[in-house]
């Protein structure tokens, strides 16, 4: 017992001061490691237990061929303390040569549970603008019926009117914007620490931040940090809201090119994304893409679907200088040919 307490105390000190070398503790392969040339793994690191890492399995090989690896910091929808709902997208991005650090401790989710969770979410928020939705496992999704919605509402009302006498303790599910920068602080220390598996492997001049829904607000809460070179806002925007320490005022502190990707009028964040686009100053290059996918994007499709492609192409352009990938954002003919249902807007380029 004394040994266990001592080990726990040391672990806390390590996390607080970022002095421990990275210690890969658990590893999993998600969806065959993504579609990119650098098959990815998802990692739980003992020295960063608050986050989950997605990266090429053979990091040394990537660096030898391409130079130091760029970084993507990720914040979750609902500001949840788990990145598993987006694990397919994050894995796919990582497989193209990115080190992704997502808020939320390491965990595992079977394909069965992953698709069941997304099926419930998509059925409840089925966008009328999308006539057919097929999950990554091939299952066709139909909208929730009125009777099902009424039954759900009745269950919620009953639960509120008859609370349990002793509610079980609930895990902490909320997170905070600063965790994105804490991950970057940890990685900065690891990159400088001889003996760390990330020693001199990371390009800290090429760092992006991305967040979905509530996580988008968390990104806007930290993009003032000069270390962040670009931001991706998925199904999100501040509009007139204050959330997670961010508001419309946060847009004034932007200093990097920004991508807003939303699900169109069926997306509950659509008006907020439009508001941000209008309010972002004339000195910040920004692209706004509106699709027909609603608030849930294409995250339930194989490898995260087209939203993963868009995120990866933006990062390739902004962090790696791969100008060819800018076609998705800057070339009208390319957009009309390959993404005819998407609406593209851009300014300040």
Secondary structure by P-SEA (a helix, b strand, c coil): caaaaaaaaaaaaaaacccccccccbbbbccccccccbbbbbbbbcccccccccccccaaaaaaaccbbbbbbbbbcccccccccaaaaaaaaaaaccccccccccccccaaaaaaaaaaaaaaccccccccccccccbbbbcccaaaaaaaaaaaaaaaaccccccccccccccccaaaaaaaaaaaaaaacccccccccccccbbbbbbccaaaaaaaaccccccccbbbbccccccccccccccaaaaaaccbbbbbbcccccccaaaaaaaaaaaccccbbbbbbbcccccccccccccccaaaaaaaaaaaaacccccccccccccaaaaaaccccbbbbbccc
